[in-house]
Amino acid sequence: MPDTQNPPHPFQLHEVVRDFSYLENGRPREGVFVEALLGKVVLRPLGATGPEWRVAPAFLQPLDPRETAPGTCGKPRRRPL
């Protein structure tokens, strides 16, 4: 039986996504997908320490091509700063 509390999401752990719920200088901020929790998605800042935040999945968009955050599992496509 499908879980109606937590619908499936198209994101993978440590995937970089764009968050359109809050714009910084007219551009969406980027975050790293952590988990889906109670109908929201938990993101952490990309490449910096800071608080995690929750956002509705409708405001998120994956990067094209999809990317894994640097310093996590997999081989990231981003160059280190």
N, C-alpha and C positions, 0 to 999 in steps of 0.2 A: 504494500500500500504506500503511495507517495506521501511524503511529509508536506502537508499543506502549510505548516508553520514556517518552514524554511524551503522555499521553492529552489529548484536548481539554478545555478548561476554559471555563466560561461567563462569564469576566470579561474586561473590556477594559482596555487600558492606561490608567492614571491613574484607574481606578474606585475609589471608596471602598467597602471591604468590612468586615464585622465578623469578628473573629477570636475564636472560642470556645475556643481551645486554652489561653488564659490570661485569667483574669477579674481585673479591677481593681475592687475594691469591689463585687463581685458582678455587674458588668456586663462584657460583652465589649469588648475594646479595638478601636479602628478603625485601619485602615491603608489605604495606597494600593497597589493592585496594580501591580507592576513587570514581572514576567515569570514564566513557568513554567520550572523548571529541575530536571531529573532527578527528576521525579515530585513535586516540592514547588513551592509558590508563594512567590515573593519579594515581601515587603511592605516599605514604608517608613512611618515615622511620619507621621501627618496633621498638617500645619501646623507641624511642628517639625523641627529637625535632630536626627539621631540615627542609630544603626545600623539597617541593614535586618535583617529576620529572615525565616526560612523556616518554613513551616508546611504541613501536609498539606491538600490542597484540601477534604477532608471536614469540616474545622473552620471553613470559611469560609461566609459567607452575604452575598449582596448586600443593599444597602439597598433599601427600598421606599418611594418610587420610587428607581430607580438614580441615583447622583450621581457627578459628575466632581469631582475634587479641585480646590480653589481654586488659582489660579496655574499651572494646566496648560492644555492645549488644551481647546477647548470652552467652554461657558458654565456655570460651576458654579451650583448652586441654593443653596449655603450662603452665608450672609452673612459677610463678613470680621469677625474678632474685633477 
